[in-house]
Amino acid sequence: MRRQRLALYRLTGPAGPFAVASGLAAGDWYRSPVPRARLKELMRRSDRPALRDTALWAGLAVAAAAGGVALWGSWGALPCLLAYGVLYGSASDSRWHEMGHGTAFRTRWLDEAVYQVASFCMMREPTVWRWQHARHHSDTLIVGRDAEIVAMRPARLARILLNLVGLVDVPLALRLLVVHASGRLTAEERTFVPAEEARKVVRTSRVWLAIYLAVIGAAVASGSWIPVVLVGGPRLYGASLFVVYGLTQHAGLGENVLDHRLNTRTVLMNPVHRFLYLNMNYHTEHHMFPMVPYHRLPALHEEIKGDLPAPYPSLWAAYRELVPAVLRQLRDPSSFVERELPPTAAPYHGPVGGILPDRLMTEPVPA
């Protein structure tokens, strides 16, 4: 039964057609009211904040890498490399995300350049993941449609824990790199990547494969782990924070609901976390208005907070809710956290909780 339930999350499984037939796919999502002029102001793009934050991110990464190489062989290299790992293997996730939306910079090529670099750091083929993330926004936590549901019902706890050091994502990414470089996309990828985009996927994957082979060759030729520690390796030893941040977004909340107030969390964080995460802690606001640049999300939060559930005051507060919720779902997959809307909020009318018809549980499990 557990295998049948997890199979519902596959994009080639029976839950996808059910979502389409029931109007959940590409549905009519609720958005908090914002005056048109104010929304236009919030959506205004600027190069300056993104140039500042990108320069700081890249500068810190270069400095940490240089320190690690200079102190290689001593204990002093460890904090430098750990910092580099976080900047490469965790902070790149939010850069990939924001630049992928094309809202961080006003200048389009700057968005695209940083997007390509961050995609490489996160081992996410940029064309596939651009389309996959677009689906995540149009069908957030819609079972059988959203490929980015991390904490399924029941959650694959071993997978989540192993990904704190990239032990699932990295081997999967490398396997997909070989598949793409051979000229193929997976069956699930073909459900959201347009056929005319496949050539980009193949070309990029072949370039990346050549880079990784060159890195391995350099490590062998030099008799040193430094090339691998600097390129590719941080996706293993620096991945923890991106997983910790990512779980706060949706884990334990309602599936198959057309209201981001019920399936997405906003978590208040300190300035260091907000820099590493590029304000994606304002995640409810981002999902409602994805064209608002990351540096305007705090202002958007102030604009609509009266229509949203109370934000979580810290990461710790979010985990105090989501961990018990995910553990309960191991025993009862129908359970979920019901977010409470304030009295000033517009009520939600629609399906809550993602209860799927029993007949879907009897469908053959896709290969």
C-alpha positions in Angstrom: 0.0 0.0 0.0 2.9 2.4 0.8 4.4 1.7 -2.6 1.0 2.4 -4.3 0.6 5.6 -2.4 4.1 6.9 -3.3 3.5 6.0 -6.9 0.6 8.5 -7.0 3.3 11.3 -6.9 4.8 10.2 -10.2 4.0 12.5 -13.1 3.2 9.4 -15.2 0.9 7.9 -12.6 -2.9 8.0 -12.2 -3.1 11.0 -10.0 -2.1 13.4 -12.8 -5.1 12.7 -15.0 -7.3 12.9 -11.9 -5.9 16.4 -11.2 -6.6 17.5 -14.7 -10.1 16.1 -14.8 -11.0 17.6 -11.4 -9.7 21.1 -12.2 -6.7 21.0 -9.9 -4.1 21.2 -12.6 -3.3 24.8 -13.6 -6.2 25.7 -11.3 -7.5 29.1 -10.3 -5.2 30.0 -7.4 -6.3 32.4 -4.7 -4.2 35.6 -4.4 -4.4 38.2 -1.6 -5.7 41.5 -2.8 -3.0 44.1 -3.6 -3.8 47.5 -5.2 -2.7 47.5 -8.8 -0.4 50.5 -8.5 1.2 49.0 -5.4 1.7 45.6 -7.0 3.3 47.3 -10.1 5.7 49.1 -7.7 6.6 45.9 -5.9 7.3 44.1 -9.2 9.7 46.8 -10.4 13.1 45.2 -11.0 16.5 46.7 -10.3 20.1 45.4 -10.9 21.5 47.0 -7.8 20.3 44.6 -5.0 21.1 41.5 -7.1 24.5 42.8 -8.1 25.4 43.5 -4.5 24.2 40.2 -3.2 25.7 38.2 -6.1 29.1 40.0 -5.7 29.0 39.2 -2.0 28.1 35.6 -2.6 30.8 35.1 -5.2 33.4 37.0 -3.3 32.8 35.1 -0.1 33.0 31.8 -2.1 36.3 32.7 -3.8 37.8 33.9 -0.5 36.7 30.7 1.3 38.0 28.5 -1.5 41.3 30.4 -1.6 41.7 29.9 2.2 40.9 26.2 1.9 43.5 25.7 -0.8 46.1 27.8 1.0 45.6 25.9 4.3 45.2 22.5 2.6 46.5 19.7 4.8 45.9 21.6 8.1 42.8 21.9 10.3 42.6 25.5 9.3 41.3 24.5 5.9 38.2 22.9 7.4 36.2 26.1 8.3 37.1 27.6 5.0 35.9 24.6 3.0 32.8 24.3 5.1 31.9 27.9 4.4 32.7 27.3 0.7 30.5 24.2 0.7 27.5 26.1 2.1 27.9 29.0 -0.4 28.3 26.5 -3.3 26.0 23.6 -2.2 23.3 25.5 -0.4 23.2 29.2 -1.3 23.3 28.3 -5.0 19.9 26.8 -4.6 18.2 30.2 -3.9 20.3 31.8 -6.7 19.2 29.1 -9.1 15.6 29.7 -8.0 15.5 33.5 -8.2 17.5 33.8 -11.4 15.3 31.1 -12.9 12.3 33.3 -12.3 14.0 36.1 -14.2 13.2 38.7 -11.5 16.4 39.2 -9.6 18.1 41.5 -12.1 16.6 44.1 -14.4 19.2 43.1 -17.0 18.1 39.8 -18.5 21.5 38.4 -19.4 22.7 38.8 -15.8 19.8 36.7 -14.6 20.6 34.1 -17.2 24.4 34.1 -16.5 23.9 33.6 -12.7 21.2 31.0 -13.4 23.5 28.9 -15.5 26.3 29.0 -12.8 23.9 28.3 -10.0 22.3 25.4 -11.9 25.7 23.9 -12.4 26.5 24.2 -8.7 23.3 22.5 -7.8 23.6 19.8 -10.5 20.3 20.8 -12.0 20.1 20.8 -15.8 18.9 24.4 -16.4 16.3 23.8 -19.1 14.7 20.8 -17.4 14.6 22.5 -14.1 13.2 25.8 -15.5 10.2 23.9 -16.9 9.9 21.7 -13.8 9.8 24.7 -11.5 7.2 26.4 -13.7 5.0 23.3 -13.2 5.7 23.5 -9.4 4.2 27.0 -9.5 1.2 26.3 -11.6 0.5 23.0 -9.7 2.0 23.5 -6.2 1.6 20.3 -4.2 -1.0 18.9 -6.7 -0.3 15.2 -6.5 0.7 13.7 -9.8 1.6 17.1 -11.2 4.2 18.7 -9.0 7.6 17.0 -9.3 9.1 19.0 -6.5 7.1 17.5 -3.6 9.9 16.6 -1.1 7.9 15.3 1.9 5.3 13.0 0.3 2.6 11.2 2.3 4.2 9.1 3.8 7.5 10.8 3.6 10.6 9.0 2.5 12.6 9.9 5.6 15.8 8.0 4.7 15.9 9.9 1.4 15.5 13.3 3.1 18.1 12.5 5.7 20.6 11.2 3.2 20.1 14.4 1.1 21.5 16.4 4.0 24.8 15.3 2.5 23.6 14.9 -1.1 23.7 11.1 -1.1 20.5 10.7 -3.1 20.4 13.9 -5.2 24.0 13.7 -6.4 24.0 10.1 -7.7 20.5 10.8 -9.3 21.8 14.0 -10.9 24.9 12.2 -12.3 22.7 9.4 -13.7 20.4 12.0 -15.4 23.5 13.8 -16.8 24.5 10.6 -18.6 20.9 10.0 -19.8 20.6 13.5 -21.1 24.0 13.5 -22.7 23.0 10.4 -24.6 20.2 12.3 -26.2 17.3 11.2 -24.0 14.8 12.7 -21.5 13.0 10.6 -18.9 9.3 9.8 -19.3 8.4 12.2 -16.4 10.5 15.0 -17.9 8.7 14.6 -21.2 5.4 15.5 -19.5 6.6 19.1 -18.9 9.6 19.8 -21.1 8.6 20.9 -24.6 10.0 18.6 -27.3 11.7 21.6 -29.0 13.7 22.2 -25.8 15.3 18.8 -25.7 18.3 19.8 -27.8 19.3 22.4 -25.2 19.2 19.7 -22.5 21.5 17.4 -24.5 23.9 20.1 -25.4 24.3 21.4 -21.8 24.6 18.0 -20.4 27.4 17.1 -22.7 29.3 20.2 -21.7 28.8 19.5 -18.0 29.9 15.9 -18.4 33.1 17.1 -20.1 33.7 19.5 -17.2 33.2 16.8 -14.6 35.5 14.4 -16.5 38.1 17.2 -16.7 37.8 17.8 -12.9 38.4 14.1 -12.2 41.3 14.0 -14.7 42.8 17.0 -12.9 42.5 15.3 -9.5 44.1 12.1 -10.9 46.9 14.0 -12.6 47.7 16.2 -9.6 47.3 13.4 -7.1 45.1 15.7 -5.0 41.4 15.9 -4.0 41.4 19.7 -4.3 39.7 19.8 -7.8 36.8 17.6 -6.6 36.5 19.4 -3.3 36.1 22.7 -5.2 34.0 21.5 -8.2 31.1 19.0 -7.6 32.2 18.0 -4.1 30.4 20.9 -2.3 27.1 19.5 -3.6 27.7 16.7 -1.1 29.4 18.3 1.9 27.6 21.7 1.6 24.0 20.6 1.0 22.6 20.6 4.5 21.2 24.1 4.7 19.4 24.0 1.4 17.6 20.9 2.6 16.8 22.5 6.0 15.4 25.6 4.3 13.6 23.7 1.6 11.6 21.5 4.0 10.0 24.5 5.7 8.3 25.5 2.4 5.6 22.9 2.2 6.3 19.8 4.3 3.3 18.5 6.3 0.8 21.0 4.7 -2.3 20.5 2.6 -2.0 18.9 -0.8 -4.5 19.5 -3.6 -5.6 22.9 -2.4 -5.7 26.0 -4.6 -4.6 28.4 -1.9 -0.9 29.0 -1.1 -1.9 30.2 2.4 -2.7 26.5 3.2 0.2 24.7 1.5 3.1 27.1 1.9 4.9 28.6 4.9 6.4 32.0 5.6 9.2 31.7 8.2 10.9 34.7 9.7 14.7 34.4 9.6 17.8 36.4 10.7 19.8 38.4 8.1 22.4 35.7 7.6 19.8 33.0 6.7 17.9 35.6 4.6 21.1 36.3 2.6 21.9 32.6 2.0 18.2 31.9 1.2 17.6 35.2 -0.8 14.4 35.9 1.2 12.7 32.7 0.1 11.6 32.4 3.7 8.8 34.6 2.5 7.5 31.7 0.6 3.8 32.2 0.7 4.2 35.6 -0.7 6.6 34.4 -3.4 4.1 31.7 -4.5 1.2 34.1 -4.7 3.2 36.7 -6.6 6.2 35.0 -8.2 7.1 38.1 -10.4 7.9 40.2 -7.3 11.8 40.3 -6.9 13.3 38.6 -3.9 14.5 41.9 -2.4 10.8 43.3 -2.4 9.3 40.2 -0.6 9.6 41.7 2.9 7.6 44.7 1.6 5.1 42.4 0.0 4.7 40.5 3.3 3.9 43.8 5.1 1.3 44.5 2.4 -0.7 41.3 2.6 0.1 39.8 6.1 -3.4 40.6 7.3 -4.7 38.0 4.8 -2.2 35.3 5.6 -1.7 32.8 8.5 0.7 34.1 11.1 4.4 33.6 9.9 6.5 31.2 11.9 8.8 33.3 14.1 11.9 31.1 13.5 13.2 28.0 11.8 12.9 26.2 15.1 9.2 27.1 15.3 8.6 25.8 11.8 10.4 22.5 12.6 8.5 22.1 15.8 5.4 21.8 13.6 6.6 20.1 10.5 8.6 17.2 12.1 5.6 15.9 14.2 3.3 16.4 11.2 5.6 14.4 8.8 5.9 11.6 11.5 2.1 11.5 11.9 1.8 11.0 8.1 3.9 7.8 8.4 1.0 6.3 10.3 -1.9 8.3 8.7 -1.1 9.7 5.3 -4.4 11.6 5.3 -3.3 13.9 8.1 -1.9 17.3 7.5 -1.3 20.7 9.2 -4.4 22.9 8.8 -3.2 26.5 8.7 -5.4 28.9 10.5 -6.4 32.1 8.6 -6.8 35.3 10.6 -10.3 36.9 11.0 -9.2 39.6 8.6 -8.5 37.0 5.8 -10.7 36.0 3.0 -11.9 32.5 3.5 -10.9 29.6 1.3 -13.5 27.6 -0.5 -12.3 24.4 -2.2 -10.8 20.9 -1.6 -8.6 20.6 1.5 -6.2 17.9 2.3 -5.6 16.1 -1.0 -7.8 13.1 -0.3 -7.6 11.1 -3.5 -10.2 8.5 -4.6 -9.5 5.0 -3.4 -9.6 3.6 -6.9 -6.3 5.4 -7.7 -4.7 3.2 -5.0 -5.5 0.1 -7.1 -4.0 1.4 -10.3 -0.9 -0.5 -11.5 2.3 1.1 -10.2 4.3 2.7 -13.1 7.6 1.1 -13.9 
